[in-house]
């Protein structure tokens, strides 16, 4: 049997109910709370990032392809979207789906006010499954076999402003020469809470309507939206698409178009990582204090073992094993507490948020088990390595003085 491990077990059993037992409890509680706070923080951070990104990608995909233009207008320059990427998206392995779209500025006249909007035209190829999570009421537009659909999906913000509900008829005036208007029916109401970018101005309708208004053929649109299979591969898909495009087409990542939102998400990530660093420092300092107390309490034992010929490495291992035992218990209770709190929040949505400021109505939880495992490994490895520092005092203990120590 390993002598150091044997002695560590005997010491742990003998210390139950004493001062050292209290020290052990404090160490376990500190480590548990620290790990739990780290787990909850990272799962919330992942939840924030995943929720906001999914909201943006559900309307704007991952990559945009438009006609190169110096104009800052919401309306894109038309081009023939029936390019090789659209016909054969499978040629680029990272691509999941490609769909055409176009925007056109207009306004809706309400009873007491005039509301400026941007009409986003989409076709049958639109990824309705990705958008479905944003629908509050009704359904997506039903495309017509001939002509164009007279249905639109508007946001809750716009619906409240113009006092419209499902089935109501609204009149949309489009900016062009000569001006034109169309009476359309509200088929659905969506909400992303990204009011500055979508909810306050975007209504979704049939691309064929814009093609008719602009006198475009069916093969012309304002741009293409590209979905990738894995968000982690956006950069790779972006470069591959860019290399295959004509020089008059502009390829843009959605993360660059909405850079303010993505920078905010990056700031949240940095803050959580700083919190993790602070937590690990506090836990390490606490464990150093605990081991120093245990070493001081066992000074006579250390002197006796040295007098009997025990090497410093063997004696130091006794306290390292004790520390690792405390760490293991702390990790166990920390996981129970952290995952338990996360489960409660994910299930019951106890903590609410101001959706206007945070883009969501409650604190989200994203179950990233890789992050949980890495946090456990990181805490265990770092704190275990730190335990070697206070045990170094063992080599300085004089056997004769230690035996006489009281």
Order of alpha helices (4+ residues) and beta strands (2+ residues): alpha-alpha-beta-beta-alpha-beta-beta-alpha-beta-beta-alpha-beta-beta-beta-alpha-beta-beta-alpha-beta-alpha-alpha-alpha-alpha-alpha-alpha-alpha
